[in-house]
Structure formats: structure tokens, C-alpha cells
Amino acid sequence: MQLVNRYFSSVLLFVSTFFYAQNPVPQNEVRAKIETEKIESSIKITGTAENQSGITKSASYKLSVIKNNQAKNNHSTNSQEGVFTLKPNEFIKLSTTQVNISSDDEVIVLLLFFNEDKQIISKDRIALGSEKKKNRQ
């Protein structure tokens, strides 16, 4: 009888693992969003997270700010990382940074969320100052 129970448990575990792998958690359950606010000659950048599901979610994040000025041959990158947990339908601010920006600067901001397997589950990206680059081409 124990052998039958052990066999049944193994089959049940295999079947549930198979169906979970075939139906991964939708990537839109936790929404990554970048908010910006112009403050004089700088931009305030805030990475936010919103749980759009009915269950508690946890993830890690990386907020990267890449600033490039080809006229001055300058390039800088700033990254902030962390872990967060969201209750159902909760919205939080994860990280805030501020960057000075001139008319020659191009700034790319990238917010990535990762699950426990280090797979991207949500992302947002914005580009600031790229209009000038498009007009030069």
C-alpha cells in the first residue's frame, strides 16, 4: 500500500510540475512603471511597482539610468537594486534618483523585475533627450 501511495504522490508531483511549466505566471501581474518629474535642470526618476493580481507577489528589481553626452564624450551608468513584496492590488515606490540633464544629454532609464529564477517578469523603459538625436540623423 505504501508503494502505491508513493507512486501516486510521484505521479501527482510530476503532473502538477508539468502543468505549471506549461502555464507560467503571466508577466503582467506585477507592473513595472517609471515616473519622471522635471525639477529645474534635473530629472527626478522613480521606479514603481503595482501588483495587478489578487495574491501577494515578491520580486527583485534593478533600476538603471544610463546618461550619454556625445558632444563631451561622457558616459555614466547608475544602478539601484532591491527586493520587494506587494500585497494584492498594492502600488509602491521602489527607488528614486535624480540626474542632471543638459540639452546635449541622452538618458535611458530601464526598470526590470525578476522572479526567483532571475527571469524578467516585467519591464519599463524610457528615453529622454533622444528627440535631438533623431533630428540629427
KARA-V552028 format. One line per field, one symbol per residue. psi: psi as a letter, one per 30 degrees, with the letter a starting at -180 (. if undefined). A space follows every 10 residues. Layout:
psi = ???
This chain:
psi = eeeeeeeeee eeeeeeeeee efilkkfgej kkkkklkkjc glkkkkklkk jglglkkkll lkjkjjkkje eghkklkkkk laklkklkgk klkekklkkk klffkkkkkk jkkkafggkk fllkklkkgf eeeeff.
